[in-house]
Amino acid sequence: MMARRSGSGPDLVLFHGGMGSWKHWIRNIGPLSTRFTVHALDHPSYGDSAPVPRETTGPAYLDLVHGLFLEMFPGSAPLRLAGFSFGGAIAASLARRLGPRVTHLCLVSPGGFPSRRFGERPTRSYRDAGDDEKLFREVCRHNLLVNMLSDPASVTEEAVDIQAECVRRARFDSRKVSGGGTLLGDLAQLSRREAGCRVRLLWGVRDNSPFRPSNLLIGEIREAVGTLDVHRIPAAGHWSAYENAAEVNRLMLEFFST
């Protein structure tokens, strides 16, 4: 796994969302680096990381990430983890496996819930754009507003650039993990530890739709962990770390510093 490192201080590892890369944290790395050594990863088969076979299953993928992570972070030094969407499922899995090494886990609209059919997502297919770059970027803008961002003003050229690059470099189906049903069990195990890992949940106020019912999903996390430290991010959809970076940065710095 490739990592972009910056800053100094305790280790803080960032896990990106589906069809993503380290750039999902592009508005967060700088502020977090003022207090921590930030490691922004590209998961296997994303960004600059090496590919995995397309037939790799969700459980095998999580096992692979665990093995690679131990190579990157050997020893027993404490770790702070933050995961967005697909990366939330990965971060929770690692927090369970790594035991007391992980002191803090911040989940930003995590994936990893059981696969269920809610409402249909009105997304458009990237393949339909073919070699038409202008149409491809239009599809990126459309899908960003369906899946990631809540305000058309948030769909900046930078956001479209990130989406376009990430889509082209995604070589694993993140739904194998995001819909793999591991999140709640991992969090339940974390909550039962005596030297417990602190967990904070950040969820955009506008990250609520027929295909992603926020009250239901947040309620399931609350059942898994008991008392839940949850913060709803105003003026933000699913990708709240980009759409309202100031509030997410404030809450992450506060959380990881205590």
Summary of the structure (lengths in Angstrom):
residues: 258
radius of gyration: 17.1
end to end distance: 28.5
largest distance: 55.6
contacts: 874
relative contact order: 0.17
helix: 45%
strand: 17%
